[in-house]
Structures are given as C-alpha cells and as structure tokens.
Amino acid sequence: MNDIWVRLEEWEGLVLERLEGAGVARIILNRPEKRNCLNAPLLEGFFEALEIIRADPNLKAVITKGAGVNYSSGLDLTYLRSISQQPPTDWDRAHPNIRLTEALRQFPRIMIAQVHGYCFGAALALMNVHDLVFAAEDAQLGMPEVMRGSFGQIATATLFHAQIPIKKAAYIQLTCRNISGAEADRLGLVSQAVPADKLEEVTTEIAREIGSRHAAPLEHAKIAVQMGRDLSLSDALRLDQLVGARQARLVDPTADVQSYLKSQKGGPKVSYNRPDVGEG
C-alpha cells in the first residue's frame, strides 16, 4: 500500500501531516541539525498541532517521529539555560515541557512514538507517555541529566512510572548509560523493537490498523488505562463499569457479533472492521 502523507501545517521546528484515507496524523520534530531538541517554538507548535488533530474526529492515531537520524536528543540546553536565568515563576505554573508531557498522556487519540537514533532526557519523557512505542533495535535511549548536574526532571517521573524493574530504571537514571531499542523492548519500556529499516513500515501499519477502528472504543480504552492505572484494582474495576456505561451511549459493542465471529474463524485476524466504523 502506498503511503501518501499530506502536509497540514508547519511551524518552526515542527511539521504536521495526515496519511490519506487512514485516520492517521503524524507530528514530525523537525530540527535535524539540532538533533530535534525541544525548544520554545517547537513546543508551542506541538500544542497547536494537537488542537488541529483534536478538531478532526476522523483522526484516531497520531505518530510522532524525528526528522533525520534522531528522534530527539531532549530539551535544548540553550533554551533551558534561558529559562533558568529568568526570575522564578509561581510553583503552579508548569514548564511547557511538563504541560506537553501531561497533555500527551491525556490526549484523546492513540499516541504512537516512532523512535530511532537518540531519544534522551525530555524526549524519553515524551516517549514514555505515548500509548505505543516502536523503536529501532539500534536506537539509543537514555538520561544524561545526572552527568550534567540534574536529577532528570520529568524523565525521572515518567521512567519510574513506566513499571519496568526499579533497578533497571535506576541504572538508566544514575549511570547515564544508554540502552538500545532492543534492550528497551526486553525491559518492556517500548512496545516493540524492529530493525531500523522496517521501523516506519511497522509503525505506519499499526497506526493504519488503529485508524480503521471505531473511535469510541479507542477513546474509552485510553480513558480506562490512563485513569485506572493509578487506582487500586477495586477502584479500577468500578471505573471500568463507569467507562463502559459512557461507551455504551456511543457504540453497541455487540452490534456486529455474528460478522465478527465469522471473520475470526481459523484464528484471530486484525483485519476485521465494524460496519459502522465510519460513524466513529
């Protein structure tokens, strides 16, 4: 299948694209000469890109990737220095990178990170709050902050919340040594590691599959995960009941059972689509 990406908008350091006929958007970090490090214009563009996607209910999956040979080397240290030299702000005014990290976790679309090359620090934090992560086997993931003189704000919180073994998380944080995409896969830090030359193909294929689904189950799956993950099992089960009731107002999960069962004869097949998918 030929992938035709159409450019929707462009900002300084960021590009927003749409995959024709697929329900998929793509946000490209576009500072390859700076290893796609995050600065003020890029972060501002990111927020605006999310609002454009939010306004289009047909966009169900969002890929983030980096232009050139890296996903992102993290926060632009020149930008970070300029912030640190400003007068302190009120403690309740979060840095844009913190706000973006939280926004991606809560964004009502399925967020998919396509990680190659470097993914360090603040970029690792962004990666950790995506719903799915596909990484090149030779990608390099890490936190160099302790070596620089910081504990690793945002990256630390998201890494230790990722439910990988705590000693492995501490190794990444304290030693400043990188791990490969393949090792991140073994730890469960990414969804899947694939050969670098297959990364875009695999990521786009999965995004296409998700983009073909009914929007309501996707949205409620994310609500259940992001709200339920911090609850006790009993409270999470109660939340599931509430989310299920909300979902039932939008879609009947049993409306096409016979066609679904027929499609699955011989083993699970992800090619099945509900006939009302266009209504989602």
N, C-alpha and C positions, 0 to 999 in steps of 0.2 A: 504494500500500500504506500502510495506516495504521500509524504507529509508536506502540506503546504501551510507555512506559517505566515500570517498576515500581521504586519506591524500596526498596532493600535495607537500607541503613544510612545514618546521618548522624552526622557529628562536627562539632565547632566549626570552621567554615570549609571543610567538605568533604562531598560527597554521593556515594553510590554507587548506581547504578541498573543495571537489567537490561532489555534490549529483549526483549519477549516473543517466544518462538519463533524467536530469531535467533542464539543463541550469541554475543551481544554484550553487554558490560558498558560502563558509562560512569562515569568519575570526573569530578566537577564541582568545580572550585575555586570555593568559594562565599563569597568576601569581596568582593562587588562594590563596597561602599562604600570599600574599600581597594585597589581595582584588582586584587583577588585576589592580593595579595602574600603570599609564603610566610612563615609563622611557625611556632612550635613545635607548637601544636595541629594545624594543617593538615598538617604533615609527619608527625606521629605518626599522624593519621588515614589518610594516604596509605599508610603501611606496613601498617596494619591492613586497608585496603581490598584491597591486593594479596594478602594472605593469604586473605581471603574468596574472591577470584576464583580463587586457586590451588587451593582446596579443591573447586572445581566444574569437572570436566573438560569439561563442555559449553560453557563459556565460552572461546571461542577468539580473540576480538578484543576489545581494550579501547580505547575512545575516551577521551581527556582533553580537556576544554574548560573555559572560564571562564564563570562566571555574569555576566550584564550585558554591558557593552560592551567588555570586555577579556579576553584570555586570562590574562595575569598580568604585572604590572609588575616581577616579580622578587622578591628577598628583602626582607622587611620590615626597613627600616633601623633601626627601634627594637629589633627582635629582634636584628639584627646587632650593634648597639651594646651590648646587654646581654651578648652572648657575648664581645665584645672586652674588656669590663671584668672578666670573670671571670679567675681565675688560669689560666695556660697549662696545657693538658692534655697528656698524653703524645702524641708525634707520631703514634703508630699509632692514635689514637682519632679517626676521621674525623668531621667535622661531619655532622649528619643530612642536609644537602642533598647532600653528596658521596656519602653512602651511598645516597640515593634515586636520584641520577643513575646510579650503577653498577647499582643494583637494576633500574631500568627497562631498561637496556641488556641485562641478562641474563635478564629475566623471561620465562618460557617461554610467553608468549602474544604475539600480534601487537599491538604498541602503536601507536596512531594518534593523532596530535595534530591537533586541530581549532582552528586559530589565527585569531583575529580581534582587532581592536583592538591593544593594546600587548602585546608579547612581548619583555621586556627582561632582560638580565643572567642571573640564576639561572634564570629561566623559559626563556630562549633555550637555556641548557644542557640543561634537561629536554627541550625540543623536539628538540634535536639528537640525542638518544639514542633517540628513538622510531623505530620501523621505517618508518613512513609519516607524512608531514605534509601536511595540506591546509590552505591558508591563504587567507583572503580577499585579493583583489587589493589592497585598500587597508589591509591590516594593516600595523602598524609594528613592525619587528624591529630590535633594536639593543643596544649595550653602552655604557651611560653611565658605566661604572666609572672610566675614566681621568680623566674630568672631575671625579669625586667624590674621587679620590685613591687609586685601587686599579687594579691591572693587569687585574682581572676574573677572579678565581679561579673555576674550574670552567667558566665561559663560554668563557674563552680555550682551555682544553684541548679542549673539545668542538667549538668553532668551527674551530680549525686542524686538527682531526682529521676534519673533515667533507669533506675533499678538494675544496673549492672552490679557485679560484686564490688563492695565498697573498697576493697584493697586494690582492685583494678582501677577504679575511679581515682583513688588516692595516688596511684602510680602515675596516671596521666597528669594529674594536677601538680604533684610535688616534684617529680623528676624532670619535667619539661621535655620528656622524650616523646616523639610522635609514635602513633600506631598506624599501621596500614589499614586500608579499607577491608582487606581480608581478615585482619585481626579484629577490627571493629565488628565484622559480621559474626565472628566466633563468640564475641562478648555479648552480642545482642544489642549493640549500640546503633546498628543500622539494620534495615530490613533485609537487604541482600547485597552482596558484593559480586561484581561481574567483571569480566575482562574489560579494560578501558575502551577497546574498540567496539564493544557491544553496549556500553553504558547508555548512550542516548536512545538506541533502538529499544532496549528493555524498558527504560523509564517511560518513553512515549507510548509503548504498547500497553503498559499498566495504566497509564493516565487515560488512554483511549477507552479501555475497559470500564474504568470508573466513570468516565464522562458519558458512557452509554447507559448508565443505571438511572433509575428513578431518583430524583433529587431528595425526596422526603426521607427514605431510609438512610441515605448518606448523611444528611444533616443530623438525624436523630442518633445515628451511630456515633457521630462525633460528640454530640451533647452528652450521651451516656458515658463515653470514655473520659472526656475532659472534666466533667463534674463528678463522676463516680470514682475516679482513680484515687482521690484523697479521702474517701469515706470508708467507714467500716463496711464489711460485707453486708450486714443487715441494712444499713442505710443505703448502700448501693443498690440492693435489691428493691428497696422502696422507690428509689429514684428511677430504676428501670420501669417500674409499674407506671409512674407518672409520665415518663418519656413515651412509653408505649401508648398511653391514653392520648397524648398530644399527637403522636404519629398517626393514630387511627382517624383523626379528623382530616388528615390529608391523603391517606392512601390505605387501601384494604390489603394487608399482606397476603390474604388467602384468595384474592380475586381470580388468580390465574393458575390455581394449583394443578389442575389436570395437564395443562400445557407444560408447566414446569416439570412435573414428574416424567412426562413423555420425553422431554429434552434431556433428562439425566440418565436414561437407560444406557447401561453399559459403563457407567461411571460418571463422576462429576464432570460437568462441562461448563466453563465460564462464559461460553458464547451465548447462553440464554439471555434474552431481554424481555421484560414485561411488555405487553402490547400498549400499555398506557404510559410508557417511558417519556414520550414527548410532552405529556401533561405535567411532568415534574419540573 
